[in-house]
Amino acid sequence: MNIVDKLLKTVKHAQLWHALVENQVNYRQMIFKKKGAAEAFERTLSEAAVKYGWRVHAYVIMGNHFHLAVELT
């Protein structure tokens, strides 16, 4: 199951949603360390928002996780 499917399963009855998604990494490894990783995540988030009708109010990408504030429209 990909991350978008997991998010949709979680928010299917919500209107406004804050997510702290801690990715399953060993020893709190940095998942956005490689050049371009955060930008790829931003592109994917944008594509998902358009595809599923989300309104992204805010997000922050940390080294080993991210936060989202999303409204379903």
C-alpha distance (Angstrom), angle and dihedral (degrees) to the residues before:
residue distance angle dihedral
M1 . . .
N2 3.80 . .
I3 3.80 124.8 .
V4 3.81 94.6 -101.0
D5 3.80 91.4 54.0
K6 3.81 90.1 49.1
L7 3.80 91.1 50.2
L8 3.79 93.2 48.0
K9 3.80 91.8 49.5
T10 3.80 89.2 53.0
V11 3.81 97.2 46.8
K12 3.76 103.2 36.6
H13 3.84 93.3 118.4
A14 3.81 99.4 30.3
Q15 3.78 129.0 99.9
L16 3.81 101.1 -168.7
W17 3.74 118.3 24.1
H18 3.78 137.5 -176.4
A19 3.75 116.0 -163.9
L20 3.74 130.9 -167.4
V21 3.73 102.8 -171.4
E22 3.76 113.7 -171.4
N23 3.73 107.7 -168.1
Q24 3.76 116.9 -136.4
V25 3.78 101.3 -105.6
N26 3.76 129.5 149.7
Y27 3.79 119.1 -107.0
R28 3.82 92.2 -5.1
Q29 3.77 91.2 -69.3
M30 3.78 117.7 -173.0
I31 3.80 109.8 -102.7
F32 3.81 96.7 -178.8
K33 3.79 94.5 49.7
K34 3.79 99.9 105.9
K35 3.77 118.8 84.9
G36 3.77 110.2 -93.3
A37 3.82 96.5 16.1
A38 3.81 95.3 110.9
E39 3.79 91.4 44.5
A40 3.81 90.6 51.1
F41 3.81 88.9 51.2
E42 3.83 90.7 50.7
R43 3.81 91.2 51.0
T44 3.80 91.0 49.1
L45 3.80 91.9 47.7
S46 3.80 90.3 50.6
E47 3.80 92.2 49.1
A48 3.82 91.4 48.5
A49 3.82 91.7 48.8
V50 3.79 91.3 53.6
K51 3.81 94.2 42.9
Y52 3.82 96.4 47.8
G53 3.82 99.7 31.9
W54 3.80 97.7 -112.0
R55 3.79 123.4 159.3
V56 3.79 107.0 -146.2
H57 3.81 108.4 -150.1
A58 3.80 96.4 175.9
Y59 3.75 143.2 -17.1
V60 3.76 137.9 178.7
I61 3.76 127.7 -162.9
M62 3.78 114.7 -147.4
G63 3.77 125.5 -174.9
N64 3.80 96.4 -94.6
H65 3.82 104.2 14.1
F66 3.78 144.2 13.4
H67 3.80 140.3 -135.2
L68 3.81 125.1 -140.0
A69 3.79 132.4 -170.1
V70 3.80 104.3 -165.7
E71 3.80 133.7 170.8
L72 3.78 119.8 -156.9
T73 3.81 111.7 -135.0
